[in-house]
Amino acid sequence: MRLTTKGRFAVTAMIDLALHQQKDAKPVTLAGISDRQNISLSYLEQLFGKLRRNAVVDSVRGPGGGYQLARSVDAITVADIILAVDEPLDATHCEGRENCHGEGTGKCMTHDLWTSLNSKMTEFLDSVSLQKLMDDHHAKGGV
């Protein structure tokens, strides 16, 4: 599995969005997230475009606009976020096609191990909600 900056930043930005939307009860701007989390605004625009297309966030236009969650915080999981930004959760090198050493080669000796790991990762990330991440943040004294 490769969890790249894209997935990490998307999860961080979503926690920020959820925390500030809860606190202010209004849409959250990407500029605000960018400032607070030190993530490039143009990068956030790309990520939030994908999150919006995958119904994880909604955009609000006009003055006072920004982004808000499309579902409740307990209905959005880390897996939802990562998959929405096109971050594959795949520890195999063949993307599950069972041609681990190239076309027509069949699966490698460890293919089933990595496939099992994929299932466990997805199961774990699907069990962690945005609500849990917010609760953890508050428990550590975060605002």
DSSP file with accessible surface (Angstrom, degrees, kcal/mol):
  #  RESIDUE AA STRUCTURE BP1 BP2  ACC     N-H-->O    O-->H-N    N-H-->O    O-->H-N    TCO  KAPPA ALPHA  PHI   PSI    X-CA   Y-CA   Z-CA
    1    1 A M              0   0   89      0, 0.0     2,-0.5     0, 0.0    90,-0.1   0.000 360.0 360.0 360.0 139.6    0.0    0.0    0.0
    2    2 A R        -     0   0  181     86,-0.5     2,-0.9    88,-0.2    88,-0.1  -0.946 360.0-172.3-121.8 107.4    1.1    3.5   -0.8
    3    3 A L        -     0   0   45     -2,-0.5     2,-0.1    86,-0.1    86,-0.1  -0.881  22.9-167.9 -97.5 106.1   -0.6    6.2    1.2
    4    4 A T     >  -     0   0   40     -2,-0.9     4,-2.1     1,-0.1     3,-0.4  -0.229  39.5 -88.8 -87.9-179.4    0.7    9.3   -0.5
    5    5 A T  H  > S+     0   0   73      1,-0.2     4,-3.3     2,-0.2     5,-0.3   0.848 123.1  64.5 -56.5 -35.5    0.5   12.9    0.4
    6    6 A K  H  > S+     0   0   56      1,-0.2     4,-2.1     2,-0.2    -1,-0.2   0.939 106.6  40.2 -56.7 -50.7   -2.8   13.1   -1.5
    7    7 A G  H  > S+     0   0    0     -3,-0.4     4,-2.2     2,-0.2    -1,-0.2   0.916 117.0  49.0 -66.2 -43.3   -4.5   10.8    0.9
    8    8 A R  H  X S+     0   0  148     -4,-2.1     4,-2.4     1,-0.2    -2,-0.2   0.934 113.6  45.7 -62.7 -46.7   -2.9   12.2    4.0
    9    9 A F  H  X S+     0   0   67     -4,-3.3     4,-2.9     1,-0.2     5,-0.2   0.877 110.6  54.2 -65.4 -38.0   -3.7   15.8    3.1
   10   10 A A  H  X S+     0   0    0     -4,-2.1     4,-2.2    -5,-0.3    -1,-0.2   0.931 110.8  45.3 -62.7 -43.6   -7.3   14.9    2.2
   11   11 A V  H  X S+     0   0   22     -4,-2.2     4,-2.2     2,-0.2    -2,-0.2   0.942 114.4  48.8 -65.8 -44.8   -7.9   13.3    5.6
   12   12 A T  H  X S+     0   0   52     -4,-2.4     4,-2.3     1,-0.2    -2,-0.2   0.933 112.3  48.4 -59.5 -46.4   -6.3   16.2    7.4
   13   13 A A  H  X S+     0   0    0     -4,-2.9     4,-2.9     1,-0.2    -1,-0.2   0.885 110.0  52.3 -64.2 -36.4   -8.3   18.7    5.4
   14   14 A M  H  X S+     0   0    0     -4,-2.2     4,-2.6     2,-0.2    -1,-0.2   0.878 108.2  50.2 -69.6 -36.4  -11.5   16.8    6.1
   15   15 A I  H  X S+     0   0   35     -4,-2.2     4,-2.8     2,-0.2     5,-0.2   0.945 112.4  48.1 -63.7 -45.7  -10.8   16.8    9.9
   16   16 A D  H  X S+     0   0    4     -4,-2.3     4,-2.7     1,-0.2     5,-0.3   0.940 112.1  49.2 -59.1 -47.4  -10.2   20.6    9.7
   17   17 A L  H  X S+     0   0    0     -4,-2.9     4,-2.8     1,-0.2     5,-0.3   0.938 112.6  47.3 -57.7 -48.2  -13.4   21.1    7.7
   18   18 A A  H  X S+     0   0    2     -4,-2.6     4,-2.1     1,-0.2    -1,-0.2   0.919 113.2  48.1 -62.5 -44.0  -15.5   19.0   10.1
   19   19 A L  H  X S+     0   0   14     -4,-2.8     4,-1.9     1,-0.2    -1,-0.2   0.922 117.1  41.1 -63.8 -44.5  -14.1   20.8   13.2
   20   20 A H  H  X S+     0   0   29     -4,-2.7     4,-2.6    -5,-0.2     6,-0.3   0.833 113.0  53.0 -77.5 -31.2  -14.6   24.3   11.8
   21   21 A Q  H  X S+     0   0   48     -4,-2.8     4,-2.2    -5,-0.3     5,-0.2   0.917 111.6  47.8 -66.3 -39.5  -18.0   23.5   10.3
   22   22 A Q  H  < S+     0   0  115     -4,-2.1    -2,-0.2    -5,-0.3    -1,-0.2   0.910 116.0  44.2 -65.0 -42.0  -19.1   22.2   13.7
   23   23 A K  H  < S+     0   0  127     -4,-1.9    -2,-0.2    -5,-0.2    -1,-0.2   0.917 127.7  25.8 -71.4 -44.2  -17.8   25.2   15.5
   24   24 A D  H  < S-     0   0   81     -4,-2.6    -2,-0.2     2,-0.2    -3,-0.2   0.590  88.4-140.6 -99.6 -14.4  -19.0   28.0   13.2
   25   25 A A  S  < S+     0   0   88     -4,-2.2    -4,-0.1    -5,-0.3    -3,-0.1   0.842  70.6  92.5  55.2  35.7  -22.1   26.2   11.6
   26   26 A K  S    S-     0   0  127     -6,-0.3    -2,-0.2    -5,-0.2    -1,-0.2  -0.963  88.7 -69.2-146.9 165.5  -21.3   27.7    8.2
   27   27 A P        -     0   0   26      0, 0.0     2,-0.4     0, 0.0    41,-0.2  -0.194  48.0-131.3 -57.7 150.2  -19.3   26.6    5.1
   28   28 A V  B     -A   67   0A   9     39,-3.0    39,-2.9    -3,-0.0     2,-0.2  -0.875  15.8-130.2-108.3 134.0  -15.5   26.5    5.5
   29   29 A T     >  -     0   0   71     -2,-0.4     4,-1.8    37,-0.2     5,-0.1  -0.545   9.5-133.7 -83.8 149.6  -13.2   28.1    3.0
   30   30 A L  H  > S+     0   0   16      1,-0.2     4,-3.1     2,-0.2     5,-0.2   0.833 108.3  61.2 -67.6 -30.8  -10.3   26.3    1.4
   31   31 A A  H  > S+     0   0   48      2,-0.2     4,-2.5     1,-0.2    -1,-0.2   0.904 104.4  49.0 -61.8 -40.0   -8.2   29.4    2.1
   32   32 A G  H  > S+     0   0   11      2,-0.2     4,-2.6     1,-0.2     5,-0.2   0.926 112.6  46.3 -64.6 -45.0   -8.9   28.9    5.8
   33   33 A I  H  X S+     0   0    0     -4,-1.8     4,-2.8     1,-0.2     5,-0.3   0.930 111.6  53.4 -62.5 -42.7   -7.9   25.2    5.7
   34   34 A S  H  X>S+     0   0   20     -4,-3.1     4,-1.3     1,-0.2     5,-1.0   0.929 111.8  44.4 -57.7 -46.0   -4.8   26.1    3.7
   35   35 A D  H  <5S+     0   0  135     -4,-2.5    -1,-0.2     1,-0.2    -2,-0.2   0.930 117.5  43.5 -65.4 -45.8   -3.7   28.6    6.3
   36   36 A R  H  <5S+     0   0  100     -4,-2.6    -2,-0.2     1,-0.2    -1,-0.2   0.857 125.4  31.7 -70.8 -35.4   -4.4   26.4    9.3
   37   37 A Q  H  <5S-     0   0   75     -4,-2.8    -1,-0.2    -5,-0.2    -2,-0.2   0.440 100.0-124.9-105.8  -1.7   -3.0   23.2    7.8
   38   38 A N  T  <5 +     0   0  149     -4,-1.3     2,-0.4    -5,-0.3    -3,-0.2   0.927  60.5 143.5  56.4  48.0   -0.2   24.6    5.7
   39   39 A I      < -     0   0    4     -5,-1.0    -1,-0.2    -6,-0.3    -2,-0.1  -0.970  59.7 -98.9-117.2 135.0   -1.5   22.9    2.5
   40   40 A S     >  -     0   0   65     -2,-0.4     4,-2.4     1,-0.1     5,-0.2  -0.212  24.3-135.7 -53.6 135.2   -1.3   24.6   -0.8
   41   41 A L  H  > S+     0   0   68      1,-0.2     4,-2.4     2,-0.2     5,-0.2   0.911 105.3  51.7 -61.6 -41.8   -4.6   26.2   -1.8
   42   42 A S  H  > S+     0   0   66      1,-0.2     4,-1.7     2,-0.2    -1,-0.2   0.883 109.3  50.7 -66.0 -33.9   -4.3   24.9   -5.4
   43   43 A Y  H  > S+     0   0   60      2,-0.2     4,-2.4     1,-0.2    -1,-0.2   0.926 109.8  50.0 -67.5 -42.9   -3.7   21.4   -4.1
   44   44 A L  H  X S+     0   0    0     -4,-2.4     4,-3.2     1,-0.2     5,-0.3   0.889 106.2  56.5 -61.4 -39.1   -6.8   21.7   -1.8
   45   45 A E  H  X S+     0   0  106     -4,-2.4     4,-1.7     1,-0.2    -1,-0.2   0.913 109.0  46.6 -60.0 -41.2   -8.9   22.8   -4.8
   46   46 A Q  H  X S+     0   0  120     -4,-1.7     4,-1.6     2,-0.2    -2,-0.2   0.941 114.9  46.3 -64.4 -47.4   -7.9   19.6   -6.7
   47   47 A L  H  X S+     0   0    4     -4,-2.4     4,-2.5     1,-0.2    -2,-0.2   0.927 113.0  48.2 -62.3 -45.2   -8.6   17.4   -3.7
   48   48 A F  H  X S+     0   0    0     -4,-3.2     4,-2.5     1,-0.2    -1,-0.2   0.798 104.7  60.0 -72.3 -25.4  -12.0   19.1   -2.9
   49   49 A G  H  X S+     0   0   10     -4,-1.7     4,-2.3    -5,-0.3    -1,-0.2   0.938 110.6  42.2 -61.5 -43.8  -13.0   18.8   -6.5
   50   50 A K  H  X S+     0   0   44     -4,-1.6     4,-1.5     2,-0.2    -2,-0.2   0.903 113.2  52.0 -70.0 -40.7  -12.7   15.1   -6.2
   51   51 A L  H  <>S+     0   0    0     -4,-2.5     5,-2.9     2,-0.2     6,-0.9   0.901 111.7  47.9 -63.3 -36.8  -14.3   15.0   -2.8
   52   52 A R  H ><5S+     0   0  104     -4,-2.5     3,-1.9     1,-0.2    -2,-0.2   0.937 109.3  51.7 -68.9 -45.5  -17.3   16.9   -4.2
   53   53 A R  H 3<5S+     0   0  154     -4,-2.3    -1,-0.2     1,-0.3    -2,-0.2   0.794 110.6  50.3 -62.2 -26.0  -17.6   14.7   -7.2
   54   54 A N  T 3<5S-     0   0   83     -4,-1.5    -1,-0.3    -5,-0.1    -2,-0.2   0.166 116.8-114.1 -99.3  17.2  -17.7   11.7   -4.9
   55   55 A A  T < 5S+     0   0   54     -3,-1.9    -3,-0.2     2,-0.2    -2,-0.1   0.793  84.5 117.5  58.1  36.6  -20.4   13.2   -2.6
   56   56 A V  S   <S+     0   0    3     -5,-2.9    14,-2.4     1,-0.3    15,-0.6   0.776  81.2  18.4 -96.4 -34.5  -18.1   13.6    0.4
   57   57 A V  E     -B   69   0A   0     -6,-0.9     2,-0.4    12,-0.3    -1,-0.3  -0.902  68.2-143.2-129.8 161.2  -18.4   17.4    0.5
   58   58 A D  E     -B   68   0A  72     10,-3.0    10,-2.3    -2,-0.3     2,-0.3  -0.941  17.5-134.2-118.9 146.4  -20.8   19.9   -1.0
   59   59 A S  E     -B   67   0A  54     -2,-0.4     2,-0.5     8,-0.2     8,-0.2  -0.781  10.1-155.6-100.9 147.2  -19.8   23.3   -2.2
   60   60 A V  E     -B   66   0A  50      6,-3.1     6,-1.7    -2,-0.3     2,-0.1  -0.989  15.2-149.6-122.1 121.1  -21.6   26.5   -1.4
   61   61 A R        +     0   0  229     -2,-0.5     6,-0.0     4,-0.2     0, 0.0  -0.437  49.0  30.2 -88.4 164.5  -21.2   29.4   -3.8
   62   62 A G  S >  S-     0   0   53     -2,-0.1     3,-2.1     3,-0.1    -2,-0.1  -0.197 103.2 -13.8  89.8-177.5  -21.3   33.1   -3.2
   63   63 A P  T 3  S+     0   0  141      0, 0.0     3,-0.1     0, 0.0    -2,-0.0  -0.330 136.4  19.7 -59.3 135.7  -20.4   35.4   -0.3
   64   64 A G  T 3  S+     0   0   65      1,-0.2    -2,-0.1   -38,-0.0    -3,-0.1   0.610 100.9 139.6  77.7  10.8  -19.9   33.3    2.8
   65   65 A G    <   +     0   0   13     -3,-2.1     2,-0.3   -39,-0.1    -4,-0.2  -0.124   7.4 114.5 -80.2 179.3  -19.4   30.2    0.6
   66   66 A G  E     - B   0  60A  13     -6,-1.7    -6,-3.1   -37,-0.1     2,-0.3  -0.976  63.1 -43.4 157.8-141.7  -17.0   27.4    0.9
   67   67 A Y  E     +AB  28  59A  40    -39,-2.9   -39,-3.0    -2,-0.3     2,-0.3  -0.897  41.8 179.8-124.9 151.4  -17.4   23.7    1.6
   68   68 A Q  E     - B   0  58A  66    -10,-2.3   -10,-3.0    -2,-0.3     2,-0.1  -0.946  41.1 -84.8-141.5 161.8  -19.4   21.6    4.0
   69   69 A L  E     - B   0  57A  18     -2,-0.3   -12,-0.3   -12,-0.2   -13,-0.1  -0.432  25.3-150.0 -67.9 140.6  -19.8   17.9    4.7
   70   70 A A  S    S+     0   0   33    -14,-2.4     2,-0.3    -2,-0.1   -13,-0.2   0.668  82.6  22.6 -84.1 -18.4  -22.2   16.1    2.4
   71   71 A R  S    S-     0   0   89    -15,-0.6     5,-0.1     1,-0.1    -2,-0.0  -0.868 101.5 -74.5-137.2 172.8  -23.0   13.6    5.1
   72   72 A S    >   -     0   0   64     -2,-0.3     3,-1.7     1,-0.1     4,-0.5  -0.289  45.6-111.1 -68.6 156.9  -22.8   13.5    8.9
   73   73 A V  G >  S+     0   0   24      1,-0.3    58,-1.7     2,-0.2    57,-0.8   0.778 118.6  53.9 -62.6 -26.8  -19.4   13.0   10.5
   74   74 A D  G 3  S+     0   0  106      1,-0.2    -1,-0.3    56,-0.2    -2,-0.1   0.605 105.5  54.9 -84.2  -6.9  -20.2    9.5   11.7
   75   75 A A  G <  S+     0   0   46     -3,-1.7     2,-0.5    54,-0.1    -1,-0.2   0.423  93.8  78.2-102.6  -1.1  -21.2    8.5    8.1
   76   76 A I    <   -     0   0    0     -3,-0.6    54,-2.8    -4,-0.5    55,-0.3  -0.947  65.1-167.6-110.5 124.4  -17.9    9.5    6.5
   77   77 A T  B  >  -C  129   0B  17     -2,-0.5     4,-1.8    52,-0.3    52,-0.2  -0.670  35.9-112.7-106.9 165.2  -15.0    7.1    6.9
   78   78 A V  H  > S+     0   0   12     50,-2.4     4,-2.8    47,-0.8     5,-0.3   0.896 120.4  55.9 -60.6 -38.9  -11.3    7.5    6.2
   79   79 A A  H  > S+     0   0    2     46,-1.5     4,-2.7    49,-0.3     5,-0.3   0.915 104.1  53.5 -60.6 -41.6  -11.7    4.9    3.5
   80   80 A D  H  > S+     0   0   49     45,-0.2     4,-1.7     1,-0.2    -1,-0.2   0.916 112.2  45.1 -56.9 -44.9  -14.4    7.1    1.9
   81   81 A I  H  X S+     0   0    0     -4,-1.8     4,-1.3     2,-0.2    -2,-0.2   0.949 115.1  45.1 -66.4 -50.5  -12.0   10.1    1.9
   82   82 A I  H  <>S+     0   0    1     -4,-2.8     5,-2.1     1,-0.2     3,-0.4   0.927 115.5  46.4 -63.9 -44.4   -9.0    8.2    0.6
   83   83 A L  H ><5S+     0   0   91     -4,-2.7     3,-1.6    -5,-0.3    -1,-0.2   0.855 106.3  60.6 -67.7 -31.8  -10.9    6.4   -2.2
   84   84 A A  H 3<5S+     0   0    4     -4,-1.7    -1,-0.2    -5,-0.3    -2,-0.2   0.835 103.3  50.3 -64.6 -31.8  -12.6    9.7   -3.2
   85   85 A V  T 3<5S-     0   0    0     -4,-1.3    -1,-0.3    -3,-0.4    -2,-0.2   0.140 123.6-104.5 -95.0  21.4   -9.3   11.3   -4.0
   86   86 A D  T < 5 +     0   0   96     -3,-1.6    -3,-0.2     1,-0.2    -2,-0.1   0.821  68.2 152.2  65.9  33.0   -8.2    8.3   -6.2
   87   87 A E      < -     0   0    5     -5,-2.1    -1,-0.2    -6,-0.2     2,-0.1  -0.842  38.3-142.0 -95.6 104.7   -5.9    6.9   -3.6
   88   88 A P        -     0   0   80      0, 0.0     2,-0.9     0, 0.0   -86,-0.5  -0.444   4.1-148.0 -70.1 138.4   -5.8    3.1   -4.3
   89   89 A L        +     0   0   19     -2,-0.1     2,-0.4   -88,-0.1    33,-0.1  -0.756  50.6 133.2-101.6  79.8   -5.6    0.9   -1.2
   90   90 A D        -     0   0   36     -2,-0.9   -88,-0.2   -88,-0.1    25,-0.1  -0.939  35.9-179.9-140.4 114.9   -3.6   -1.9   -2.9
   91   91 A A        +     0   0   13     23,-0.4     2,-0.2    -2,-0.4    24,-0.1   0.548  64.5  91.1 -88.3  -9.6   -0.6   -3.7   -1.4
   92   92 A T  S    S-     0   0   11     22,-0.2     3,-0.4     1,-0.1    -2,-0.1  -0.513  73.3-140.1 -81.0 156.6   -0.2   -5.9   -4.5
   93   93 A H  S    S+     0   0  179      1,-0.2    -1,-0.1    -2,-0.2    -2,-0.0   0.552 101.1  55.6 -89.1  -8.0    1.9   -4.8   -7.4
   94   94 A C  S >  S-     0   0    3     17,-0.0     3,-1.6     8,-0.0    -1,-0.2   0.335 107.1-120.2-105.6   5.3   -0.6   -6.1   -9.9
   95   95 A E  T 3  S-     0   0  125     -3,-0.4    -2,-0.1     1,-0.3    -4,-0.0   0.852  73.1 -58.0  56.2  35.4   -3.6   -4.2   -8.6
   96   96 A G  T 3  S+     0   0   44      1,-0.1    -1,-0.3    15,-0.0     4,-0.0   0.502 110.8 118.8  80.0   4.5   -5.4   -7.5   -7.9
   97   97 A R  S <  S-     0   0  143     -3,-1.6    -2,-0.1     2,-0.1     9,-0.1   0.514  75.7-128.3 -82.6  -5.1   -5.1   -8.7  -11.5
   98   98 A E  S    S+     0   0   96      1,-0.1     3,-0.1     8,-0.1    -3,-0.1   0.805  80.5 110.4  61.9  32.4   -3.0  -11.8  -10.5
   99   99 A N    >   +     0   0   18     -5,-0.1     3,-2.2     6,-0.1     8,-0.2  -0.453  37.2 162.8-126.1  60.2   -0.3  -11.0  -13.1
  100  100 A C  T 3  S+     0   0   25      6,-0.7     7,-0.1     1,-0.3     3,-0.1   0.706  72.7  37.1 -59.7 -28.4    2.3  -10.0  -10.6
  101  101 A H  T 3  S-     0   0  148      5,-0.7    -1,-0.3     1,-0.5     2,-0.2   0.130 129.6 -66.2-111.4  20.0    5.3  -10.4  -12.8
  102  102 A G  S X  S-     0   0   32     -3,-2.2     3,-1.7     4,-0.1    -1,-0.5  -0.486  82.5 -25.4 119.8 171.3    3.7   -9.0  -16.0
  103  103 A E  T 3  S+     0   0  159      1,-0.3    -4,-0.0    -2,-0.2    -3,-0.0  -0.232 126.9   8.4 -56.4 134.6    1.0  -10.0  -18.5
  104  104 A G  T 3  S+     0   0   80      1,-0.1    -1,-0.3     0, 0.0    -5,-0.1   0.572  97.9 107.5  75.5  10.9    0.3  -13.7  -18.6
  105  105 A T    <   -     0   0   73     -3,-1.7    -2,-0.1     1,-0.2    -6,-0.1   0.637  69.8-138.9 -96.7 -16.1    2.5  -14.6  -15.7
  106  106 A G        -     0   0   35     -4,-0.3    -6,-0.7    -9,-0.1    -5,-0.7  -0.180  42.5 -39.1  80.3-179.7   -0.1  -15.5  -13.1
  107  107 A K        -     0   0   94     -8,-0.2    -8,-0.1    -7,-0.1     2,-0.0  -0.493  59.7-118.4 -85.3 152.0    0.1  -14.5   -9.4
  108  108 A C    >   -     0   0   28     -2,-0.2     3,-1.4     1,-0.1     4,-0.4  -0.252  33.5 -98.0 -79.5 172.5    3.2  -14.5   -7.3
  109  109 A M  T 3  S+     0   0  196      1,-0.3     3,-0.2     2,-0.1     4,-0.2   0.758 123.7  42.5 -64.9 -24.9    3.8  -16.6   -4.3
  110  110 A T  T 3> S+     0   0   65      1,-0.2     4,-2.1     2,-0.1     3,-0.3   0.334  80.9 106.2-104.5   8.1    2.9  -13.8   -1.9
  111  111 A H  H <> S+     0   0    5     -3,-1.4     4,-2.5     1,-0.2     5,-0.2   0.904  80.2  49.7 -54.7 -46.2   -0.1  -12.5   -3.9
  112  112 A D  H  > S+     0   0   98     -4,-0.4     4,-2.2     1,-0.2    -1,-0.2   0.855 107.8  55.2 -65.3 -33.5   -2.7  -13.9   -1.4
  113  113 A L  H  > S+     0   0  100     -3,-0.3     4,-2.1     2,-0.2    -1,-0.2   0.949 111.7  42.7 -60.6 -49.9   -0.8  -12.3    1.5
  114  114 A W  H  X S+     0   0   92     -4,-2.1     4,-2.3     1,-0.2   -23,-0.4   0.861 112.2  53.8 -69.8 -33.1   -1.0   -8.8    0.0
  115  115 A T  H  X S+     0   0   50     -4,-2.5     4,-1.9    -5,-0.2    -1,-0.2   0.914 109.1  49.1 -64.6 -40.9   -4.6   -9.3   -1.0
  116  116 A S  H  X S+     0   0   62     -4,-2.2     4,-2.2     1,-0.2    -2,-0.2   0.903 109.1  52.5 -64.2 -40.8   -5.4  -10.2    2.6
  117  117 A L  H  X S+     0   0   69     -4,-2.1     4,-2.9     1,-0.2     5,-0.2   0.914 105.7  55.2 -61.7 -41.6   -3.6   -7.1    3.7
  118  118 A N  H  X S+     0   0   22     -4,-2.3     4,-2.6     1,-0.2     5,-0.2   0.922 108.1  48.9 -55.0 -46.2   -5.7   -5.0    1.3
  119  119 A S  H  X S+     0   0   72     -4,-1.9     4,-2.6     1,-0.2    -1,-0.2   0.915 112.2  47.5 -62.2 -44.1   -8.8   -6.4    2.9
  120  120 A K  H  X S+     0   0  124     -4,-2.2     4,-2.7     2,-0.2    -2,-0.2   0.902 112.6  49.3 -65.2 -41.6   -7.6   -5.7    6.5
  121  121 A M  H  X S+     0   0   28     -4,-2.9     4,-3.0     2,-0.2     5,-0.3   0.944 113.7  45.5 -62.7 -46.3   -6.5   -2.1    5.5
  122  122 A T  H  X S+     0   0   52     -4,-2.6     4,-2.3    -5,-0.2    -2,-0.2   0.925 112.9  50.7 -64.0 -42.6   -9.8   -1.4    3.9
  123  123 A E  H  X S+     0   0  127     -4,-2.6     4,-0.7    -5,-0.2    -1,-0.2   0.926 113.8  45.3 -59.9 -44.6  -11.7   -2.9    6.8
  124  124 A F  H >X S+     0   0  128     -4,-2.7     3,-1.2     1,-0.2     4,-0.6   0.961 114.8  45.4 -65.4 -51.1   -9.7   -0.8    9.3
  125  125 A L  H >< S+     0   0   24     -4,-3.0   -46,-1.5     1,-0.3   -47,-0.8   0.820 111.0  54.8 -66.0 -27.2  -10.0    2.5    7.4
  126  126 A D  H 3< S+     0   0   86     -4,-2.3    -1,-0.3    -5,-0.3    -2,-0.2   0.675 104.4  55.6 -77.0 -15.5  -13.7    1.9    6.8
  127  127 A S  H << S+     0   0   82     -3,-1.2     2,-0.7    -4,-0.7    -1,-0.2   0.556  91.3  82.4 -91.9  -7.9  -14.2    1.5   10.6
  128  128 A V    <<  -     0   0   12     -4,-0.6   -50,-2.4    -3,-0.6   -49,-0.3  -0.862  67.0-164.2-102.9 111.7  -12.7    4.9   11.4
  129  129 A S  B  >  -C   77   0B  23     -2,-0.7     4,-1.9   -52,-0.2   -52,-0.3  -0.488  33.7-114.7 -90.4 163.1  -15.2    7.7   11.0
  130  130 A L  H  > S+     0   0    0    -54,-2.8     4,-2.4   -57,-0.8   -56,-0.2   0.871 118.9  59.9 -61.3 -33.9  -14.6   11.4   10.8
  131  131 A Q  H  > S+     0   0   52    -58,-1.7     4,-2.8   -55,-0.3    -1,-0.2   0.922 103.4  49.8 -60.2 -43.6  -16.4   11.6   14.1
  132  132 A K  H  > S+     0   0   93    -59,-0.2     4,-2.8     2,-0.2    -1,-0.2   0.919 109.9  50.2 -63.2 -42.4  -13.8    9.3   15.7
  133  133 A L  H  X S+     0   0   36     -4,-1.9     4,-2.1     2,-0.2    -1,-0.2   0.903 112.0  48.1 -63.1 -39.3  -11.0   11.4   14.4
  134  134 A M  H  X S+     0   0    1     -4,-2.4     4,-2.6     2,-0.2    -2,-0.2   0.927 111.5  49.9 -65.5 -44.1  -12.6   14.6   15.7
  135  135 A D  H  X S+     0   0   81     -4,-2.8     4,-2.6     1,-0.2    -2,-0.2   0.913 110.8  49.7 -60.5 -42.7  -13.2   12.9   19.1
  136  136 A D  H  X S+     0   0   57     -4,-2.8     4,-1.4     2,-0.2    -1,-0.2   0.905 110.1  51.2 -62.2 -41.8   -9.5   11.9   19.2
  137  137 A H  H  <>S+     0   0   73     -4,-2.1     5,-2.5     1,-0.2     3,-0.3   0.933 112.2  45.8 -62.1 -44.9   -8.4   15.4   18.3
  138  138 A H  H ><5S+     0   0   80     -4,-2.6     3,-1.9     1,-0.2    -2,-0.2   0.891 108.2  57.0 -65.3 -39.2  -10.6   16.9   21.1
  139  139 A A  H 3<5S+     0   0   88     -4,-2.6    -1,-0.2     1,-0.3    -2,-0.2   0.805 103.8  54.1 -64.5 -26.2   -9.4   14.2   23.6
  140  140 A K  T 3<5S-     0   0  181     -4,-1.4    -1,-0.3    -3,-0.3    -2,-0.2   0.293 128.5 -97.8 -90.3   8.7   -5.8   15.4   22.9
  141  141 A G  T < 5S+     0   0   63     -3,-1.9    -3,-0.2     1,-0.2    -2,-0.1   0.567  72.4 152.0  90.5   8.7   -6.7   18.9   23.8
  142  142 A G      <       0   0   22     -5,-2.5    -1,-0.2    -6,-0.2    -2,-0.0  -0.373 360.0 360.0 -73.0 152.6   -7.2   20.2   20.2
  143  143 A V              0   0  128     -2,-0.1    -1,-0.1     0, 0.0  -124,-0.0  -0.636 360.0 360.0 -89.9 360.0   -9.6   23.0   19.5
